[in-house]
């Protein structure tokens, strides 16, 4: 399961989640304030990879490598 760390006011977080929804990619949204290791949002965890920001190419690569 993909994890997406977000905050309620982050426009990039909402853009990322909208894109994931449009692509039909399931994810779990997690409040970034619950993880002290997260200092910037959005953060997407796919397997062992952590992607900071809304980086579509990196997310697509991570998904392709994880399948």
N, CA, C and O atoms as a Maestro MAE file, in Angstrom:
{
 s_m_m2io_version
 :::
 2.0.0
}

f_m_ct {
 s_m_title
 :::
 protein
 m_atom[268] {
  # First column is atom index #
  i_m_mmod_type
  r_m_x_coord
  r_m_y_coord
  r_m_z_coord
  i_m_residue_number
  s_m_chain_name
  s_m_pdb_residue_name
  s_m_pdb_atom_name
  i_m_atomic_number
  :::
  1 25 0.848 -1.190 0.000 1 A "UNK " " N  " 7
  2 3 0.000 0.000 0.000 1 A "UNK " " CA " 6
  3 2 0.888 1.245 0.000 1 A "UNK " " C  " 6
  4 15 1.854 1.337 0.757 1 A "UNK " " O  " 8
  5 25 0.548 2.174 -0.842 2 A "UNK " " N  " 7
  6 3 1.247 3.448 -0.914 2 A "UNK " " CA " 6
  7 2 0.780 4.315 0.248 2 A "UNK " " C  " 6
  8 15 -0.410 4.369 0.560 2 A "UNK " " O  " 8
  9 25 1.727 4.987 0.880 3 A "UNK " " N  " 7
  10 3 1.396 5.920 1.958 3 A "UNK " " CA " 6
  11 2 1.714 7.326 1.488 3 A "UNK " " C  " 6
  12 15 2.773 7.573 0.910 3 A "UNK " " O  " 8
  13 25 0.789 8.252 1.738 4 A "UNK " " N  " 7
  14 3 0.984 9.646 1.376 4 A "UNK " " CA " 6
  15 2 0.822 10.480 2.641 4 A "UNK " " C  " 6
  16 15 -0.258 10.542 3.228 4 A "UNK " " O  " 8
  17 25 1.916 11.119 3.050 5 A "UNK " " N  " 7
  18 3 1.888 11.991 4.227 5 A "UNK " " CA " 6
  19 2 1.513 13.389 3.771 5 A "UNK " " C  " 6
  20 15 2.121 13.937 2.851 5 A "UNK " " O  " 8
  21 25 0.507 13.965 4.423 6 A "UNK " " N  " 7
  22 3 -0.059 15.238 3.992 6 A "UNK " " CA " 6
  23 2 -0.356 16.144 5.181 6 A "UNK " " C  " 6
  24 15 -0.270 15.734 6.339 6 A "UNK " " O  " 8
  25 25 -0.707 17.384 4.861 7 A "UNK " " N  " 7
  26 3 -1.307 18.306 5.824 7 A "UNK " " CA " 6
  27 2 -2.570 18.862 5.169 7 A "UNK " " C  " 6
  28 15 -2.676 18.886 3.943 7 A "UNK " " O  " 8
  29 25 -3.517 19.303 5.975 8 A "UNK " " N  " 7
  30 3 -4.788 19.779 5.405 8 A "UNK " " CA " 6
  31 2 -4.648 20.993 4.487 8 A "UNK " " C  " 6
  32 15 -5.459 21.168 3.578 8 A "UNK " " O  " 8
  33 25 -3.644 21.828 4.705 9 A "UNK " " N  " 7
  34 3 -3.537 23.067 3.935 9 A "UNK " " CA " 6
  35 2 -2.548 22.991 2.776 9 A "UNK " " C  " 6
  36 15 -2.336 23.996 2.098 9 A "UNK " " O  " 8
  37 25 -1.946 21.849 2.530 10 A "UNK " " N  " 7
  38 3 -0.931 21.701 1.483 10 A "UNK " " CA " 6
  39 2 -1.592 21.495 0.121 10 A "UNK " " C  " 6
  40 15 -2.223 20.466 -0.120 10 A "UNK " " O  " 8
  41 25 -1.441 22.485 -0.772 11 A "UNK " " N  " 7
  42 3 -2.068 22.368 -2.093 11 A "UNK " " CA " 6
  43 2 -1.408 21.269 -2.931 11 A "UNK " " C  " 6
  44 15 -2.070 20.633 -3.751 11 A "UNK " " O  " 8
  45 25 -0.113 21.045 -2.726 12 A "UNK " " N  " 7
  46 3 0.578 19.996 -3.475 12 A "UNK " " CA " 6
  47 2 0.129 18.607 -3.015 12 A "UNK " " C  " 6
  48 15 0.074 17.669 -3.810 12 A "UNK " " O  " 8
  49 25 -0.187 18.489 -1.741 13 A "UNK " " N  " 7
  50 3 -0.712 17.227 -1.219 13 A "UNK " " CA " 6
  51 2 -2.037 16.886 -1.895 13 A "UNK " " C  " 6
  52 15 -2.260 15.751 -2.316 13 A "UNK " " O  " 8
  53 25 -2.904 17.878 -1.990 14 A "UNK " " N  " 7
  54 3 -4.216 17.658 -2.603 14 A "UNK " " CA " 6
  55 2 -4.080 17.386 -4.102 14 A "UNK " " C  " 6
  56 15 -4.818 16.571 -4.654 14 A "UNK " " O  " 8
  57 25 -3.143 18.064 -4.758 15 A "UNK " " N  " 7
  58 3 -2.911 17.809 -6.192 15 A "UNK " " CA " 6
  59 2 -2.405 16.387 -6.391 15 A "UNK " " C  " 6
  60 15 -2.826 15.704 -7.324 15 A "UNK " " O  " 8
  61 25 -1.505 15.936 -5.521 16 A "UNK " " N  " 7
  62 3 -0.981 14.574 -5.604 16 A "UNK " " CA " 6
  63 2 -2.099 13.555 -5.421 16 A "UNK " " C  " 6
  64 15 -2.209 12.605 -6.197 16 A "UNK " " O  " 8
  65 25 -2.926 13.750 -4.401 17 A "UNK " " N  " 7
  66 3 -4.010 12.803 -4.148 17 A "UNK " " CA " 6
  67 2 -5.033 12.811 -5.283 17 A "UNK " " C  " 6
  68 15 -5.559 11.759 -5.645 17 A "UNK " " O  " 8
  69 25 -5.321 13.987 -5.849 18 A "UNK " " N  " 7
  70 3 -6.228 14.057 -7.004 18 A "UNK " " CA " 6
  71 2 -5.658 13.265 -8.174 18 A "UNK " " C  " 6
  72 15 -6.388 12.532 -8.842 18 A "UNK " " O  " 8
  73 25 -4.358 13.407 -8.424 19 A "UNK " " N  " 7
  74 3 -3.705 12.687 -9.516 19 A "UNK " " CA " 6
  75 2 -3.742 11.177 -9.270 19 A "UNK " " C  " 6
  76 15 -4.048 10.407 -10.180 19 A "UNK " " O  " 8
  77 25 -3.432 10.753 -8.043 20 A "UNK " " N  " 7
  78 3 -3.494 9.325 -7.719 20 A "UNK " " CA " 6
  79 2 -4.905 8.784 -7.935 20 A "UNK " " C  " 6
  80 15 -5.079 7.689 -8.469 20 A "UNK " " O  " 8
  81 25 -5.915 9.554 -7.518 21 A "UNK " " N  " 7
  82 3 -7.307 9.144 -7.721 21 A "UNK " " CA " 6
  83 2 -7.614 9.004 -9.219 21 A "UNK " " C  " 6
  84 15 -8.238 8.027 -9.636 21 A "UNK " " O  " 8
  85 25 -7.177 9.977 -10.024 22 A "UNK " " N  " 7
  86 3 -7.429 9.937 -11.469 22 A "UNK " " CA " 6
  87 2 -6.743 8.738 -12.120 22 A "UNK " " C  " 6
  88 15 -7.264 8.159 -13.073 22 A "UNK " " O  " 8
  89 25 -5.569 8.369 -11.600 23 A "UNK " " N  " 7
  90 3 -4.817 7.238 -12.140 23 A "UNK " " CA " 6
  91 2 -5.331 5.894 -11.611 23 A "UNK " " C  " 6
  92 15 -4.897 4.834 -12.062 23 A "UNK " " O  " 8
  93 25 -6.258 5.951 -10.652 24 A "UNK " " N  " 7
  94 3 -6.796 4.719 -10.072 24 A "UNK " " CA " 6
  95 2 -5.811 4.016 -9.157 24 A "UNK " " C  " 6
  96 15 -5.864 2.796 -9.003 24 A "UNK " " O  " 8
  97 25 -4.913 4.780 -8.548 25 A "UNK " " N  " 7
  98 3 -3.892 4.224 -7.665 25 A "UNK " " CA " 6
  99 2 -4.368 4.370 -6.225 25 A "UNK " " C  " 6
  100 15 -4.644 5.474 -5.755 25 A "UNK " " O  " 8
  101 25 -4.458 3.253 -5.544 26 A "UNK " " N  " 7
  102 3 -4.897 3.273 -4.151 26 A "UNK " " CA " 6
  103 2 -3.767 3.736 -3.252 26 A "UNK " " C  " 6
  104 15 -2.600 3.433 -3.496 26 A "UNK " " O  " 8
  105 25 -4.123 4.469 -2.215 27 A "UNK " " N  " 7
  106 3 -3.131 4.981 -1.274 27 A "UNK " " CA " 6
  107 2 -3.786 5.180 0.088 27 A "UNK " " C  " 6
  108 15 -5.009 5.212 0.226 27 A "UNK " " O  " 8
  109 25 -2.925 5.310 1.075 28 A "UNK " " N  " 7
  110 3 -3.387 5.614 2.428 28 A "UNK " " CA " 6
  111 2 -2.897 7.011 2.769 28 A "UNK " " C  " 6
  112 15 -1.694 7.267 2.735 28 A "UNK " " O  " 8
  113 25 -3.800 7.909 3.093 29 A "UNK " " N  " 7
  114 3 -3.425 9.264 3.492 29 A "UNK " " CA " 6
  115 2 -3.117 9.265 4.988 29 A "UNK " " C  " 6
  116 15 -3.888 8.747 5.796 29 A "UNK " " O  " 8
  117 25 -1.979 9.854 5.339 30 A "UNK " " N  " 7
  118 3 -1.548 9.911 6.739 30 A "UNK " " CA " 6
  119 2 -1.226 11.358 7.086 30 A "UNK " " C  " 6
  120 15 -0.554 12.054 6.324 30 A "UNK " " O  " 8
  121 25 -1.707 11.803 8.235 31 A "UNK " " N  " 7
  122 3 -1.414 13.146 8.722 31 A "UNK " " CA " 6
  123 2 0.071 13.222 9.058 31 A "UNK " " C  " 6
  124 15 0.555 12.478 9.912 31 A "UNK " " O  " 8
  125 25 0.794 14.116 8.391 32 A "UNK " " N  " 7
  126 3 2.248 14.225 8.573 32 A "UNK " " CA " 6
  127 2 2.632 14.574 10.003 32 A "UNK " " C  " 6
  128 15 3.748 14.272 10.427 32 A "UNK " " O  " 8
  129 25 1.750 15.191 10.743 33 A "UNK " " N  " 7
  130 3 2.090 15.571 12.120 33 A "UNK " " CA " 6
  131 2 2.220 14.359 13.040 33 A "UNK " " C  " 6
  132 15 2.701 14.487 14.166 33 A "UNK " " O  " 8
  133 25 1.794 13.183 12.572 34 A "UNK " " N  " 7
  134 3 1.899 11.979 13.392 34 A "UNK " " CA " 6
  135 2 3.260 11.301 13.248 34 A "UNK " " C  " 6
  136 15 3.552 10.340 13.960 34 A "UNK " " O  " 8
  137 25 4.102 11.800 12.324 35 A "UNK " " N  " 7
  138 3 5.410 11.197 12.097 35 A "UNK " " CA " 6
  139 2 6.487 12.279 12.204 35 A "UNK " " C  " 6
  140 15 6.584 13.132 11.322 35 A "UNK " " O  " 8
  141 25 7.299 12.261 13.269 36 A "UNK " " N  " 7
  142 3 8.302 13.310 13.453 36 A "UNK " " CA " 6
  143 2 9.408 13.292 12.392 36 A "UNK " " C  " 6
  144 15 10.153 14.264 12.267 36 A "UNK " " O  " 8
  145 25 9.525 12.205 11.630 37 A "UNK " " N  " 7
  146 3 10.536 12.134 10.569 37 A "UNK " " CA " 6
  147 2 10.149 12.951 9.339 37 A "UNK " " C  " 6
  148 15 11.000 13.260 8.505 37 A "UNK " " O  " 8
  149 25 8.876 13.300 9.226 38 A "UNK " " N  " 7
  150 3 8.383 14.034 8.059 38 A "UNK " " CA " 6
  151 2 8.503 15.527 8.350 38 A "UNK " " C  " 6
  152 15 7.858 16.047 9.260 38 A "UNK " " O  " 8
  153 25 9.338 16.207 7.564 39 A "UNK " " N  " 7
  154 3 9.531 17.646 7.785 39 A "UNK " " CA " 6
  155 2 9.033 18.484 6.617 39 A "UNK " " C  " 6
  156 15 8.985 19.711 6.713 39 A "UNK " " O  " 8
  157 25 8.659 17.835 5.508 40 A "UNK " " N  " 7
  158 3 8.110 18.512 4.334 40 A "UNK " " CA " 6
  159 2 7.031 17.612 3.750 40 A "UNK " " C  " 6
  160 15 7.092 16.390 3.885 40 A "UNK " " O  " 8
  161 25 6.051 18.214 3.104 41 A "UNK " " N  " 7
  162 3 4.971 17.438 2.503 41 A "UNK " " CA " 6
  163 2 4.752 17.901 1.078 41 A "UNK " " C  " 6
  164 15 5.123 19.026 0.740 41 A "UNK " " O  " 8
  165 25 4.168 17.080 0.238 42 A "UNK " " N  " 7
  166 3 3.787 15.697 0.488 42 A "UNK " " CA " 6
  167 2 4.995 14.763 0.448 42 A "UNK " " C  " 6
  168 15 6.008 15.044 -0.194 42 A "UNK " " O  " 8
  169 25 4.853 13.653 1.148 43 A "UNK " " N  " 7
  170 3 5.827 12.573 1.100 43 A "UNK " " CA " 6
  171 2 5.067 11.313 0.708 43 A "UNK " " C  " 6
  172 15 4.052 10.972 1.315 43 A "UNK " " O  " 8
  173 25 5.570 10.630 -0.309 44 A "UNK " " N  " 7
  174 3 4.953 9.398 -0.783 44 A "UNK " " CA " 6
  175 2 5.904 8.249 -0.505 44 A "UNK " " C  " 6
  176 15 7.063 8.279 -0.919 44 A "UNK " " O  " 8
  177 25 5.417 7.241 0.193 45 A "UNK " " N  " 7
  178 3 6.211 6.044 0.446 45 A "UNK " " CA " 6
  179 2 5.670 4.903 -0.405 45 A "UNK " " C  " 6
  180 15 4.497 4.538 -0.317 45 A "UNK " " O  " 8
  181 25 6.553 4.350 -1.228 46 A "UNK " " N  " 7
  182 3 6.211 3.208 -2.063 46 A "UNK " " CA " 6
  183 2 7.272 2.155 -1.782 46 A "UNK " " C  " 6
  184 15 8.416 2.275 -2.221 46 A "UNK " " O  " 8
  185 25 6.884 1.133 -1.053 47 A "UNK " " N  " 7
  186 3 7.860 0.147 -0.619 47 A "UNK " " CA " 6
  187 2 8.874 0.808 0.294 47 A "UNK " " C  " 6
  188 15 8.507 1.448 1.280 47 A "UNK " " O  " 8
  189 25 10.147 0.653 -0.032 48 A "UNK " " N  " 7
  190 3 11.214 1.256 0.768 48 A "UNK " " CA " 6
  191 2 11.600 2.646 0.279 48 A "UNK " " C  " 6
  192 15 12.466 3.295 0.866 48 A "UNK " " O  " 8
  193 25 10.964 3.103 -0.787 49 A "UNK " " N  " 7
  194 3 11.325 4.397 -1.368 49 A "UNK " " CA " 6
  195 2 10.448 5.510 -0.811 49 A "UNK " " C  " 6
  196 15 9.236 5.357 -0.667 49 A "UNK " " O  " 8
  197 25 11.091 6.634 -0.501 50 A "UNK " " N  " 7
  198 3 10.390 7.808 0.006 50 A "UNK " " CA " 6
  199 2 10.612 8.948 -0.978 50 A "UNK " " C  " 6
  200 15 11.750 9.344 -1.234 50 A "UNK " " O  " 8
  201 25 9.511 9.479 -1.531 51 A "UNK " " N  " 7
  202 3 9.570 10.545 -2.525 51 A "UNK " " CA " 6
  203 2 9.002 11.811 -1.902 51 A "UNK " " C  " 6
  204 15 7.863 11.832 -1.434 51 A "UNK " " O  " 8
  205 25 9.812 12.868 -1.903 52 A "UNK " " N  " 7
  206 3 9.391 14.137 -1.311 52 A "UNK " " CA " 6
  207 2 8.902 15.054 -2.417 52 A "UNK " " C  " 6
  208 15 9.568 15.228 -3.438 52 A "UNK " " O  " 8
  209 25 7.729 15.640 -2.203 53 A "UNK " " N  " 7
  210 3 7.131 16.523 -3.197 53 A "UNK " " CA " 6
  211 2 6.252 15.747 -4.166 53 A "UNK " " C  " 6
  212 15 6.180 14.519 -4.123 53 A "UNK " " O  " 8
  213 25 5.593 16.485 -5.033 54 A "UNK " " N  " 7
  214 3 4.717 15.882 -6.042 54 A "UNK " " CA " 6
  215 2 5.557 15.666 -7.296 54 A "UNK " " C  " 6
  216 15 5.537 16.480 -8.219 54 A "UNK " " O  " 8
  217 25 6.290 14.568 -7.315 55 A "UNK " " N  " 7
  218 3 7.226 14.232 -8.387 55 A "UNK " " CA " 6
  219 2 6.653 13.054 -9.177 55 A "UNK " " C  " 6
  220 15 6.948 11.896 -8.883 55 A "UNK " " O  " 8
  221 25 5.834 13.361 -10.179 56 A "UNK " " N  " 7
  222 3 5.155 12.306 -10.948 56 A "UNK " " CA " 6
  223 2 6.119 11.291 -11.547 56 A "UNK " " C  " 6
  224 15 5.892 10.090 -11.402 56 A "UNK " " O  " 8
  225 25 7.202 11.729 -12.224 57 A "UNK " " N  " 7
  226 3 8.112 10.742 -12.809 57 A "UNK " " CA " 6
  227 2 8.704 9.786 -11.764 57 A "UNK " " C  " 6
  228 15 8.815 8.586 -12.016 57 A "UNK " " O  " 8
  229 25 9.080 10.310 -10.602 58 A "UNK " " N  " 7
  230 3 9.654 9.468 -9.550 58 A "UNK " " CA " 6
  231 2 8.608 8.501 -9.008 58 A "UNK " " C  " 6
  232 15 8.926 7.347 -8.720 58 A "UNK " " O  " 8
  233 25 7.379 8.951 -8.867 59 A "UNK " " N  " 7
  234 3 6.308 8.091 -8.370 59 A "UNK " " CA " 6
  235 2 6.022 6.985 -9.392 59 A "UNK " " C  " 6
  236 15 5.853 5.824 -9.019 59 A "UNK " " O  " 8
  237 25 5.967 7.344 -10.675 60 A "UNK " " N  " 7
  238 3 5.725 6.342 -11.704 60 A "UNK " " CA " 6
  239 2 6.840 5.302 -11.741 60 A "UNK " " C  " 6
  240 15 6.567 4.111 -11.888 60 A "UNK " " O  " 8
  241 25 8.099 5.739 -11.607 61 A "UNK " " N  " 7
  242 3 9.224 4.796 -11.579 61 A "UNK " " CA " 6
  243 2 9.129 3.855 -10.385 61 A "UNK " " C  " 6
  244 15 9.331 2.648 -10.515 61 A "UNK " " O  " 8
  245 25 8.819 4.422 -9.219 62 A "UNK " " N  " 7
  246 3 8.713 3.615 -8.012 62 A "UNK " " CA " 6
  247 2 7.581 2.593 -8.134 62 A "UNK " " C  " 6
  248 15 7.723 1.450 -7.701 62 A "UNK " " O  " 8
  249 25 6.467 3.006 -8.722 63 A "UNK " " N  " 7
  250 3 5.351 2.084 -8.918 63 A "UNK " " CA " 6
  251 2 5.731 0.986 -9.890 63 A "UNK " " C  " 6
  252 15 5.398 -0.179 -9.670 63 A "UNK " " O  " 8
  253 25 6.428 1.342 -10.970 64 A "UNK " " N  " 7
  254 3 6.842 0.344 -11.959 64 A "UNK " " CA " 6
  255 2 7.829 -0.655 -11.344 64 A "UNK " " C  " 6
  256 15 7.771 -1.848 -11.642 64 A "UNK " " O  " 8
  257 25 8.722 -0.174 -10.497 65 A "UNK " " N  " 7
  258 3 9.703 -1.050 -9.854 65 A "UNK " " CA " 6
  259 2 9.076 -1.926 -8.791 65 A "UNK " " C  " 6
  260 15 9.589 -2.999 -8.475 65 A "UNK " " O  " 8
  261 25 7.955 -1.463 -8.236 66 A "UNK " " N  " 7
  262 3 7.302 -2.204 -7.165 66 A "UNK " " CA " 6
  263 2 6.354 -3.283 -7.641 66 A "UNK " " C  " 6
  264 15 5.916 -4.119 -6.851 66 A "UNK " " O  " 8
  265 25 6.036 -3.273 -8.917 67 A "UNK " " N  " 7
  266 3 5.068 -4.241 -9.441 67 A "UNK " " CA " 6
  267 2 5.724 -5.512 -9.848 67 A "UNK " " C  " 6
  268 15 5.052 -6.434 -10.311 67 A "UNK " " O  " 8
  :::
 }
 m_bond[267] {
  # First column is bond index #
  i_m_from
  i_m_to
  i_m_order
  :::
  1 1 2 1
  2 2 3 1
  3 3 4 2
  4 3 5 1
  5 5 6 1
  6 6 7 1
  7 7 8 2
  8 7 9 1
  9 9 10 1
  10 10 11 1
  11 11 12 2
  12 11 13 1
  13 13 14 1
  14 14 15 1
  15 15 16 2
  16 15 17 1
  17 17 18 1
  18 18 19 1
  19 19 20 2
  20 19 21 1
  21 21 22 1
  22 22 23 1
  23 23 24 2
  24 23 25 1
  25 25 26 1
  26 26 27 1
  27 27 28 2
  28 27 29 1
  29 29 30 1
  30 30 31 1
  31 31 32 2
  32 31 33 1
  33 33 34 1
  34 34 35 1
  35 35 36 2
  36 35 37 1
  37 37 38 1
  38 38 39 1
  39 39 40 2
  40 39 41 1
  41 41 42 1
  42 42 43 1
  43 43 44 2
  44 43 45 1
  45 45 46 1
  46 46 47 1
  47 47 48 2
  48 47 49 1
  49 49 50 1
  50 50 51 1
  51 51 52 2
  52 51 53 1
  53 53 54 1
  54 54 55 1
  55 55 56 2
  56 55 57 1
  57 57 58 1
  58 58 59 1
  59 59 60 2
  60 59 61 1
  61 61 62 1
  62 62 63 1
  63 63 64 2
  64 63 65 1
  65 65 66 1
  66 66 67 1
  67 67 68 2
  68 67 69 1
  69 69 70 1
  70 70 71 1
  71 71 72 2
  72 71 73 1
  73 73 74 1
  74 74 75 1
  75 75 76 2
  76 75 77 1
  77 77 78 1
  78 78 79 1
  79 79 80 2
  80 79 81 1
  81 81 82 1
  82 82 83 1
  83 83 84 2
  84 83 85 1
  85 85 86 1
  86 86 87 1
  87 87 88 2
  88 87 89 1
  89 89 90 1
  90 90 91 1
  91 91 92 2
  92 91 93 1
  93 93 94 1
  94 94 95 1
  95 95 96 2
  96 95 97 1
  97 97 98 1
  98 98 99 1
  99 99 100 2
  100 99 101 1
  101 101 102 1
  102 102 103 1
  103 103 104 2
  104 103 105 1
  105 105 106 1
  106 106 107 1
  107 107 108 2
  108 107 109 1
  109 109 110 1
  110 110 111 1
  111 111 112 2
  112 111 113 1
  113 113 114 1
  114 114 115 1
  115 115 116 2
  116 115 117 1
  117 117 118 1
  118 118 119 1
  119 119 120 2
  120 119 121 1
  121 121 122 1
  122 122 123 1
  123 123 124 2
  124 123 125 1
  125 125 126 1
  126 126 127 1
  127 127 128 2
  128 127 129 1
  129 129 130 1
  130 130 131 1
  131 131 132 2
  132 131 133 1
  133 133 134 1
  134 134 135 1
  135 135 136 2
  136 135 137 1
  137 137 138 1
  138 138 139 1
  139 139 140 2
  140 139 141 1
  141 141 142 1
  142 142 143 1
  143 143 144 2
  144 143 145 1
  145 145 146 1
  146 146 147 1
  147 147 148 2
  148 147 149 1
  149 149 150 1
  150 150 151 1
  151 151 152 2
  152 151 153 1
  153 153 154 1
  154 154 155 1
  155 155 156 2
  156 155 157 1
  157 157 158 1
  158 158 159 1
  159 159 160 2
  160 159 161 1
  161 161 162 1
  162 162 163 1
  163 163 164 2
  164 163 165 1
  165 165 166 1
  166 166 167 1
  167 167 168 2
  168 167 169 1
  169 169 170 1
  170 170 171 1
  171 171 172 2
  172 171 173 1
  173 173 174 1
  174 174 175 1
  175 175 176 2
  176 175 177 1
  177 177 178 1
  178 178 179 1
  179 179 180 2
  180 179 181 1
  181 181 182 1
  182 182 183 1
  183 183 184 2
  184 183 185 1
  185 185 186 1
  186 186 187 1
  187 187 188 2
  188 187 189 1
  189 189 190 1
  190 190 191 1
  191 191 192 2
  192 191 193 1
  193 193 194 1
  194 194 195 1
  195 195 196 2
  196 195 197 1
  197 197 198 1
  198 198 199 1
  199 199 200 2
  200 199 201 1
  201 201 202 1
  202 202 203 1
  203 203 204 2
  204 203 205 1
  205 205 206 1
  206 206 207 1
  207 207 208 2
  208 207 209 1
  209 209 210 1
  210 210 211 1
  211 211 212 2
  212 211 213 1
  213 213 214 1
  214 214 215 1
  215 215 216 2
  216 215 217 1
  217 217 218 1
  218 218 219 1
  219 219 220 2
  220 219 221 1
  221 221 222 1
  222 222 223 1
  223 223 224 2
  224 223 225 1
  225 225 226 1
  226 226 227 1
  227 227 228 2
  228 227 229 1
  229 229 230 1
  230 230 231 1
  231 231 232 2
  232 231 233 1
  233 233 234 1
  234 234 235 1
  235 235 236 2
  236 235 237 1
  237 237 238 1
  238 238 239 1
  239 239 240 2
  240 239 241 1
  241 241 242 1
  242 242 243 1
  243 243 244 2
  244 243 245 1
  245 245 246 1
  246 246 247 1
  247 247 248 2
  248 247 249 1
  249 249 250 1
  250 250 251 1
  251 251 252 2
  252 251 253 1
  253 253 254 1
  254 254 255 1
  255 255 256 2
  256 255 257 1
  257 257 258 1
  258 258 259 1
  259 259 260 2
  260 259 261 1
  261 261 262 1
  262 262 263 1
  263 263 264 2
  264 263 265 1
  265 265 266 1
  266 266 267 1
  267 267 268 2
  :::
 }
}
